[in-house]
Amino acid sequence: MEQRNVDQIKSRIEKLNSVLNKIETSSTNNLPAELMIKDTLDLQLLKSNGKRSFTALIQDLEQSNPQSIKTTRLENSQETLDPLVAVERKRARILENLNVPLNEHFKSKLKYHQLEGVEFLWRRVYKKKGGCLLSHAMGLGKSIQTIALLNTLYENLDRNPEVAYPTGKRVLILAPLVTLSNWANEFRKWHVEGFTTVLGQVFNFGDMAATRRESRIKYLQYWYTNGGVMLMNYDQLRYLIVNSSKSEDEYYKYLINPGPDVVVLDEGHRIRNAGSQISQIISEFRTRARICLTGYPLQNHLLEYYYMLDFVAPGILGPKETFKSYFTFYIEKSYADSSKSIRQKAASRLYTLQLLTEEVAHRRDATTLQKDLPFKIEYIVSFKMTDVQRLGYINALKSIEHQGSIIDHLFILRTICNHPKILQKLLIKRKSKRREQFYVNAVNDDKDDDYVDQGSDDESNGDPSLASDPVDVDTEKGNDIDDLYDEETEIAKWDDDSFHWATDYFKNDDVESWKCSNKISFIVDLAIECNAIKEKLIIVSHSLACHDYLQHLFSVIGIEASRIDGGTSPNLRQPIIDDFNSDQNKLIMLLSAKAAAIGINVTSANRIVLIDQDWNPLYDEQSIGRIYRYGQLKPVVVYRLITSSTIEERIFAQSLHKKSISRRLIDNKLSTTISKDELKEYYIYPPPDLPLANMNYIRKNVKPDIVTYSALYQNKDYITECKLHDLEAVDEYDPTTRLSKAQQNEALVEATEFLKKWRLNNMRSFSRDIQF
């Protein structure tokens, strides 16, 4: 670093340190005017680096290379301190009016939106003696808000035992298996003096997975008798309860009725299927202190939102059939090309539903996170098919047309969109599996059909019927059901006639080249560019077979790739993550979209590729959240890859439609809807020629990012479109659906009448105690 530049930075640092000192010595309502200055540094930089002063920060930077200056955004002359001032002032106002006996430790640490969340939780759980949905976007600190509430509840009970609420000190937190260790770490991180005395110790039932029933019973009995926080994953609860006798079994007594005094569901959208065993089990919890945490309350259908709210506030939305006919029918059927009356009716129903749920649901979207992080830019990059790829796609599509529903077989088309070689590998495995199954069946025919293994007392071996529930499985080995339900399983269901075309097709030598897929060609070029400048790249796919292909390909071209998917043991995940984050020579990571979407923090990377989109927008957003979260210091670049004129375009359109409903209902945003025509044409044959993207546009808008520009330019002959994906920027909501004041009042009357009616008709006893 040139000495002149260092001196300039030091001068700025001295100026900002002076401002920082004034902040620390001034009252929150009388902040110094200097905070309104614009500069190349900001307070966020200081906080995110954990430094007490900017001087300490620059001392670290001077010992590194100039590239590190970039990574901390020192050169961004557009940064301003103004937003941070607004945030600090808002936080000060919230603290001044906070109506919660919150421990000073949490008061000094929580951000303004977290203080709002804790106050909401306190009002619903303590004052109203009910449940609630904390629906803050991923990365906004739902776990710390929960810990702050629990500490406050039990400190208050310790000081004022006469309140007798909660009635006991048993807290049960249900969470996905891979997040249990994160929860344990959060409790250690936010431990305040006297916490163990007030609430009790933190137990992780995952530690008991390999023990026998007697040991587990004693473990639960100790927690049940002495209180504390029990961490457990959904599948463990199901294994323990599914065959229990309500009147006799100790598991049922300890975990359900009387069970915990407070129950928390992390990733609460897992109960979106009312017919699943876990959903039926949790509906039997006796406690009314129910907290549901989710960053994605609505993913595929409005009924998912209904089930979560019905868990935390039973009866608030009435009978399911009434909800479907009054809300779901209009809201989910409203498209951009629907009639004006349908769109207006949908808008009215949305507003009524918002009024009904605002008392029990607290929402903060990703814009809260964006205020504290560097900018994020998302590109949609569409590619035309190669000739060989297109031929395989058409052959598969013709075969599917004779098989029935395309939905049941579209993974074949998606596989070809990624690369035909991936399908060939699956077919080879299919043949091998069928051969193995033939021998297994032959051996089983010789066995006694009535044989039952009596030697195991470990429920983790499982009831085979449990594996049929795809929503909640989290096996002890760490395998995620979404990965277990993979291409190899699906392709085995097809008969041989479905692939009669494949034998001759795969004789084409072009299938062997990675350039047989323009998507893969782009990914390789992008990985090479990132490797050249030592930037880390995350590659996400919904296909394990695609990751197998990429991992082999990268090894051939000399690029090391880390990998986490549903088959990665929970005990190995964190070491892999830590190694990737700390090792400057490990630059590529392959992540499974479903299994690795939670419990992973890889902020050392700032670029992410989404190879294949999903019907459910949740998984893609969660994947992006692995790098775009607190701790990220660099601008983030997202690449959404789509194969033009294929099933992938239809999937992306459907995903946008679902997201638009969520934005309108959950986030109260004006959002573009998708037309029905955009969702229809699943059986499209991709044309041989498609117009290419305008490179002048790409050059003008992308060239400052040399990595992106270089990868795009090298593939300019195959890219049909490259555009920004920003819902905040592109939303153009139909003004005819805006509600007038009179229409809003009418919706308010409807909501009030529904609440009265549902209170009267609700037959569940504790629902009558819910106050509004």
N, C-alpha and C positions, 0 to 999 in steps of 0.2 A: 504494500500500500504506500503511495507517495506521501511524504511527510506533510506536504501542503494540504492534501485531502484530510489527513488525520487531524491537523490543527483546526481546519474548518469544522470538522465534526465535533471536536472537543469544545470549540467555542459555542456551538449550538447546544451541546450537552450542558455546559455550565448555565446557559440561559434557562434550559428546561428544568434542571435540578433546582434552580431558584424558584421556579413556578411550583415544582413539586413540594418544596419545603413550605411554601405559603399555603398549599392545599392542606398539608398536615397540621398547620398551626391555625388555620382559619376555621370559623364555623361553617357548617355546610350550607347555610343560607346566605353567606357573604363571601362567595368565592372570588378570588382575585381576577381583575380584568384581563391580566396577561393570558388567561386560559383561552381567550378568544383568538389568539394569534394562530396563523397558519405556519406550519413548519414541516420539515422532512422527517421528523420523528414524532411519535405519539406515545401516550401513556400506556396504551395497549401493549406496545412492544416491550416496555419495561415489565409489565405484569406477566406477560406470557413467557418471559425469560427468567422469571423468579428473581430478579435483581432488586436490590434496595435503591439503586441509583443508576442513572444512565452512565455515569463514570465507570461503574463496575461492569456494565455491559460492554462499553467500548474497549475496556482493558482485555476482555475476552476476544473481541473482534480483532484487535491489533495483533494478537498472537496467531490468528488464523489468516486465511487468504482473502483477497478481495471478493471472491465469490460468496463468502459468508455474509458480506454486506448486502448482497442482493437478497439472500434468503431471509433477512430480517427487514426487508422493505425500506432500508434507509434511503434508497435512491428515488423513492416515489414522491415526487414533489407535489403531487395532488392531495396527499394525505392532510387531514385537518384535525385539530383537536376539538372542534365544535361538537361533533356527535358525542364525544366522551363527556364533555361538560354537561350536555343534556341528560345523559344517562346518570351521571353522578347526582345531578340535581333531582332527578326523578327518584332515585334511590333514597336521597335524603328526605324527600316528602313522604315516601312510603314508611320509612323508619319513624318519622315524627308522628304519623297517624296509626302506627301498627297496633292492632288490638289483639295481640297474642303475647303471652308471658314467655317470650323466646329467650333462651340463654344468650348471654352477651357474646359467647364464642360464635354462635351462628349469626348473630346480628352483624358482626364485623366481617364475616366471610361471604355471606350470601349475596348474590346479584339481585337487582331489583325485581326481575321476573320471578326469581326463586322466593323472595319475600312475599310477593303476591300469591304464589302458589301455596306457601305454608299457611298464610292467613286463610285462604280458601279451604284447605284441608282441615284446619282447626275449626272453622265455622261449621263445616259439614259433619265432621266426625265427632267433635266434642259438643258444640252448641246444639246442633240439630240431632245428635245421636243417630246418625245415619251413615250412608256410604257416599262415594263420589268417584268420578272419573277424572284423573289428572292426565290431560291429553296434551302434553308439551312435546314439541318436535324433538327428534333424536338429538342428543348432545346438550340439551338444556338443563340437565341435572335433576331428573325426576327422583333418582335414588337419594341424593343428599336432602331434597325436600322431604322425602319420606322419613329419613333418619332424624331430621330436625323435628318433624311432627311427633314421632315416637318419643324422643327425648323430652319434648315439651309436655306431652300427655302425662308421662310418668313422673316428671319433676313436679308437675301440678298436683298429681295424685299424692305424691310423697309429702308435699307441703300442706295439702288440703284433703286429708283422707276422708272427710265427711262427704265429698262429692261422689265418691264410690263409682267413678267412671274414668276409664274402663273398669269393668268389674273384676278383672284380674290382670296379671302381668304376662300372659301368654300371647306372643306375636308369631304368626306363621306367614312367611314370605315364600310364595310359589314363584319360581322363575325357571327359564330354560337352563338346562344342565350347564352349558358353557358359561353362564353368567353367575353361577353360585360363588365362585372364587372372587369375582369382581365385587359382589355384595359383601363378602367377608372383608375384603380389602377396604371397601368404603366405610364399613363400621369401624375398622381400625383407624382409618385416616381421620374420621370425624369424631373420634372418641373424646368426650369431654369428661372433666373430673366428676367422679361420682356416678358415671353412667351405669357401670356394672351394678352398683348398689341400688340405683333407682330402677333399672329395668331388668338386669340380669345378664348372663353371658350370652354370647352368640354361638349357636350350634349349627353345624353343617351336616345335614343328614346324608349328603353325598359320601361322607367319610365312612358311613355304615353300610355301603352298598354290598360289600363282600362278606358281611357278618350274617349270623343265623338269626332266626326270628326272635329268640329269647333275648339276644343282645340288643336288637332294635327296640323291642318292647321296653327294656330297661332304660334305654336312651331317651325314648319318648316320654316314659313315665317320669324321669328326672326333670325334663323340661316342663311337663304338665304340672308337676308338683311345685317346682321352684320358680317357674317363670323364665323369661328370657326370649330371645329371638331364634326361631327355628327356620333355617334355610332348607328348602326342599324343591326338587324339580317336579314338574307336572306328572311325569310318568311314574316317578317314585310314589306319589300320592295315589295314583290310579292302581298300581300294583298292590299297594297295601289295603286299599278299600274295596276293590272290585268284587272280591269273594267274601267280604266280611259280613258277619251277622250283626245287624244294627243293635240287637238286644244283648249280644254277648261279647262281641269282639272288642278287644282293647284298642286296636287301631282306630276303630270308629269312635270310640269314646274320647281318645286323646286328640284326634285330628278333626272330627266333625261335630259331634254333639256329646258333651258340651263344647269340646274342641277349643280353638284359640279365642282370645278376647278381641283381637284385631287380626284381620287377614288382609294381605297385600298380594295382588296378582300383578307381577311384572310381565311385560309383553302381553297385556290382558286381551289383545285381539285373538289370542289362541282359543278363546271360548266362543269364537264366532259361529261354531257349528253346534246348535242346541242338541243335536242327536248324538254327539260324541259322549263317550263315557265320562271324560273329565268334566264336561259341562254339566252333566247330570249330577256328578259327585259334588261339585262346588256349590250347586244350587241348594244343597242340604246343610251348608254351614249354618250353625245356630246364631252366630254373632251377627249383629247388624252393622258393626264397624267394618265396612268392606271398602277397600281402596283398590281401584283398577288403574294401572299405569300403562300408557301406550302412546307412542308417537304417531300411530296410524290407526285412528279409531274406525275409519271406513276405508276398505280396500276394494272389495269386489261388489258388495251389495249392501243396501241400507239395513238389511236384517242383521248384519254383523254389528252395527251400531246399536240396534235394538237389544241384542243379547247382552252386550256389555252394560248398557244402562239398566236393563231389567235385573242384572245381578246386583248392582250397587244400590239401586232404588227400585225394588220390585213393584211392578204395577204402574210406574210413572207413565209408561207409553201405552198402557192398556193391553188387551188381548192381541196376540200376534196377528190374527186374521184382520182385525180392525186396522192395525197399523199398516198392513200390506195394502189394504184397499184404499185407505185414506191418504197415505203418504207415498208408499213405494210405487204404486201404479203410476202416479203422475210424475214423480221426480225422476225415476229411472227411465221413463219413456219419453222424456223431453230431449229432443235433438234440435240441432240448428235448423233442420228443414221441417220440423213439426209445425202445426198450425199455431197461429198467434194465441188462440184461446188456451191450447194445451200448455204453451210456454208460460203464459200468465198464471194459469192454475198451478203449475209446478213451482213458480216463484212464490206464490202465496202459501203453498204447503210448506215450502222450505222455511219461510219466515215463521210460520206457526210452530214448526218443529224446533227451530232455534229458540223460540220463547219458552217452549216446554222443557228444554234441556239445559238452559243456561244456569239454573240453580244448582244442578248436580254435576255439571261438566265444566272444567276450566281448561281453555285452549290457548296455547301460545305457539305460533308457527315458526318456520325457519327464518323469517325476517329478523327475529330477535337475535338469532345466532349470527346473522350476517353483519350486524352492527359491530360485532367484536372481532370479526375475522377478515383476512384479506379477501379480495373479490374472488368470485367463482365464475367461470365461463364454461358453458356447455355447447358442444357442437353436435349436430346430427349429420353424420356423413353417410350418404347412400352410395352403393356400388352396383354397377351392372354385373350380371353373371358372365363368367367365361363361357365359351361355346360348349365345352365339355360339361361344365357344371349345369348349364341350362338343359342339356340333353338328359342328364340324370334326373333333374327336377321334373321335367315333363313325363319321363317314364314312370317315376314314382307317383306323380299326380294321376296319371291314367290308371295305374294299379289301384290307387286309393278310391277312385270313383266307383270301382266295382266292389270295394270292401264295405261301403256304407258311410257312416259319419266321418267326415274329414277331421273333426275334433279329436277322435280317438286315435288318429294316425298322423297328426301333423308334425309330431316330433321327427318323423322321417324327412319331411320337407325342411324342417329347421336344421337338421343335421347336414343336409346337402348344401344349404345356404352357408353354413360354416366352412365345410370342405367335404367333397365326395369321399375322400380317403377315410374320413371318420366313419362314414356308413359302412365302408368295406370292412373296417376293423370290427365293427359291431356284428356284421354278418358272420365273420370268422368265429367270433366268440359265441354267437348263437349256435353255430354248428357244433362247436365243442361242448357247449352246455347241454345240448340235446343228446349228444353221445353219452355224457356223464349221467344224465337223467335216465337214460335207457338202462344203464347198469344199476343205478340206485333202485329203480323200480323192480328189476329182476331180483335183487337181494331182498327187498322188502316183501316180495311175494312169498319168500321162504320163512318169514318171521310170523310169530303168533300175533294175530290181530289184536288180541286182548292184552298184550304186554304193556305194562305201565311202569315207568321208572320211579321207584320209591326212594331213591337214594339221595335226593336233593331237597333241601328245605329252603332254597333261595329263590324267592319270587322273581329275581332278576332274570332267571331262565325264561320266565314269562308264560303267560297264557297265549297260545298262538292266535287266539281271536283278537288279542289286543293290537296286533300288528295291522289289523284292517282299518284302524282309525288313523287317517293320514294327518290329522290336524295337530296332534299333541305328542307323538312319539319322540322321546329323547332317550335312547338306549344307554345303558351303563357304559358301553364302549365308545360312546360319543358319536355314533352314527346317527345322522339326521334322517327322518323318514323321507324327506323330500329327495335325498340323494339315494336312499335305498330303493325308492320307486323310480329307477333310472331307465336309461335307454335299453340296457341289456334285458331287463325284466319285460319291458314292453315289446321289444322286437321278437321275443321268444313266443309271443302269442300269435304271431302271423304265420299263416301256412306257407309252404314252399312256393306255391304258385304266385304269391305276391311279389316274389323277387326273381321271376323267370327271366327278366330282362337284365339282371345284374351280372350274370356270368360273362356275357359278351361285352357289356359296358365297361367292366373293370379291367378288361384286357387293354384298354387304351393307356398308353404309357404316360400321357399327360396327367392322369390322376395322381401319379406319384409326386409331382412337383407341388410345392406350396403355392406356386403362382397359379394353380388351377382354381384358387379362390382369391378374388381381389381383396376381400376382407383380410385374409391371412397375410397377403402380401403387404397390406398397409400396416398391420400389426408388427410384422417383422421389421419394416423400415422404421416405424416409430420406436421400437425397442432398441434398434441400433443407434438411432439419434440420441435417445435418453442415455444409453450406455456410454456414448462418446463424451457427454458432458457430466456424467455421474449424477443424473437425476433419476429418482426412483419411480417406477411405473407399476400400477396394479392392473391386472387383467382379470375380468370377472366374466364367468359364463354360467349358464344354467345346465350345462352339459359336462358331465365327468369325462365322457369320451373326447370331447373337444380339448379339455385340459390335458388328457393323456397325449393327444396329438401334439399340442403346443409344447409340452414338456420335452417330448422326444425331439421335436424340431429345434428348440432352443439349444439342446445339448449338442446337436449336430453342427450348429453354426457357432458354437462356443460361448453361449450365454447361459449363465447359471440362473435357474428360476426356483425360488422357494414356492411352497404349495401348502394350502390348507383347504380341506374339503370335509365332507361328512364322515369320511373314514379316518380322519385324524383324531387321535386320542385327545381328550381334554387335557391330559397331563403334558402333552407335547405341544399344544397350541401356543401357550405363552412363551416357552423357550424359542419356538420358531419365530414368533412375532418380535421378541426382544433381540434375537440375532439379526433379523432383517432390519430393524430400526437402528441398530448400532453399527453394523458392518457396512462400511462405505463401498465395499465391493459387491454386495448383494443388492441388485438394482431392480429385479423383476420378481413379482409375486403373483401366483395364480390363486384366485379365490373362488370358491364355489358360492354362487349367489345366494342360495338358500341356507346351507349349513353354516356358512361363515359370515352371515350378515349381521350377527350380533356378537358382542363380547370381544371385538377386535379393534385395536387402535394402531393404525399405521400412518401416523401423521408425518413420518419421515418421507413419505411419498406425496407428490402433489399432482400426479397425473393418473387418470384411471380410464380404462377402456371397458365399456359394456358391450361385449361381443354380440349377445342376443338378448332381445327384450322379452319381457314376460307379460302375460295378461294382467297380472297383479302388479301395480306400480310400486308396491311396498318394497319388493326385493331390490329393485334398482336404486331406489332412494336410500335404503339401508346400506347398500354397497357403497354409494357415494359418501355416506356418513362415516365410513371407515377412515377416510382421509380428511373430509371437511368437517372438522370438529375443533373444540378448544384444544390448543396446542399446535395448531397448524399456523406456520409463519409465512408460507409462500402462497402466491396466487394458485388456485386450483383449476386444472383443466380437465373436463370430462368429455369423452368421445363416445357417443352412442352410434353404433354401427348398424346399418340396415341394408339388406339386399333388396334392390328396387323391384317393384312389380311382382312381389312374392307374398307369401303368407306373413312374412315379417312386417310388412306395411300394415296389414290388417290387425295384427297383434298390437302394434304400436298405437294405431287409431283407437282400438278398444281400451287400451291402457289410459290414453289421454281422456277418453270419455269418463272413465271411472274417477280419474283424478279431478276432472272438472266438477263432478258431483261433490266430491270431498271438499274441494276448495269453496264451493258455494255454500255447503251446509256447515262444515266444520270450521273453516277459516273465514267464512263470511266474505269471500272474495268474489268479485265479478269475473266470471271465467268463461272462456270460449267453449261452446259445445261442439260435438262432432256430429256430422250428418249421418243418417242411417245408411246412405249409399256407401259411405266410407268404410262401413263395417261389414258390408255384404259379400263382396266378391272374393270368396276364399278360393275358388277354383280357377283363378286367373292363370293363363299361360304367359309367362314372361316373354315379351317380344324380343326378337334378335337384336334390334338396334334401339338404343335409347339416347336422347340428347345428353351431352355432357355438361358438367357444371361450368359456370363462367369463371375462368381463372383470373380475370381482371378483378372480379369481386373478391376472390380468395386472396389475391395478392394485396389488395388494398386493406382488407380487414384482418388478415391473419399474419402478414409478414413480420410484424414486430415480434411475434412468437416464432423464433427461427426453428424450433423443434417441430411444431405443428406444421408450419409452412413447408418445411423440407419433406416431411412424410407425405403431405398432401400433393406436393408438386411431383414427387416421384411416381405418384399413382394417378396423375391428372387424366390419363387416357381411360380410366375406369370409374371415375367418380361422377355420378349423375347429379349430385346435389351436396352442398355443404352449407349449412345455415345454423344460426344461433338457435338454441332451445332455451327460451326464457319465458315462462308462463306469465311472470309479472309484466314483461314488456309487450307480449303479443296479445294479451287478453283484450278482446273487443266485444264486450257483452252487449246483447241486444237491448237497446234502451226501452223497448216496449215491455220488457219484463220488470222494469223498475216499479216498485210499489209506491202508490201515492200515499199521502198521510191517512186518507180515509181507508185505503186497503190495509194499511198497517194496523189501524185501530180495529178493523174487522178481524184481522188475524189474531190480535190480542184477545178479543172477545172469545174467539174460537178456542184459543189455548186455555183461557180461564175456564170455559165451560167443560173442556175435556178433562182438566185437572179435577174439577168438582165431581164429574161423573165417574172418573176412574177411581177416585178416593172412595166413593160410595160403593162401587161395584167390586173393589178389590177384596178378595176373600182371604188373603194371607194376613195373619194377625199383625205382624210387626210392621207391615207396610202402612198400617193406619197410624203408626207413630211418627212417620216421616213428616217433617214440618217444612213448609215453603214460605 
